[in-house]
Amino acid sequence: MIRAATLLAAAIALSACEEERRVVAVRGGLHGLPGATGGQQTEAPLVAKEGERRRSSMQNPRNYKFDGEPDAMLRIEKPGGRVVLVSRNARELAFHLRQTLAREEYALLAQQVISERTRENYIAAGKNPDDAVAFLIKRQDDVLRLIQNLHLAERLPMDLGEVIGSNEYRLKVPAGLVDPPLRFTTFDYVFERDACRLLLIQ
């Protein structure tokens, strides 16, 4: 009787140690953009350990839901038709840059994608800040090729790029990596106030 109880207790202990697992879908934040990846299936425990939760969050740090855009809440329409772009990182910034160019939303591009610091730099150089918008429109194809080859959807959240100033970062495509060569190879951005915004493309 004692032996049977012991065996039963051991069986219960073994079953408690078994880890239930399931297959979940993970989508990249810019899935649908050139160079973006998504739809990968990974097997993860229903009750994940801390390290596994951290690795899972790195695959989809913002819990993006849709193929067409990272998150429906990245574009908020206020009463009266005013649009607010939510840009929390370089990946979302690149998404808004691509979308405002494609939709010819140049006012949004000027006000909510391009940084205040960039506008100040243009003014300090005796130039019109609107020239920054005109530059992006004129070089749209080259800008999109740069975004494509930055592979932002594959970057880990802590990979902000090279620090180039106060809250300023640079992402770069190494020379010789793309054929034909890119016209632009660097994507500079800045965190200012409550948003991540474009600083410079060169």
Secondary structure, DSSP 4 states (H G I P E B T S, - for coil): -HHHHHHHHHHHHHHHHSPPEEEEEE--TTTTSTT----EEEEEESS--HHHHHHHHHHSTT----SSSS-GGGEEEPTTS-EEE---SHHHHHHHHHHHHHTT-HHHIIIIIB-HHHHHHHHHTT--THHHHHHHHHTHHHHHHHHHHHTGGGS-TT---EEEETTEEEEEPPTTSSSSPPS--EEEEEEETTEEEEEEE-
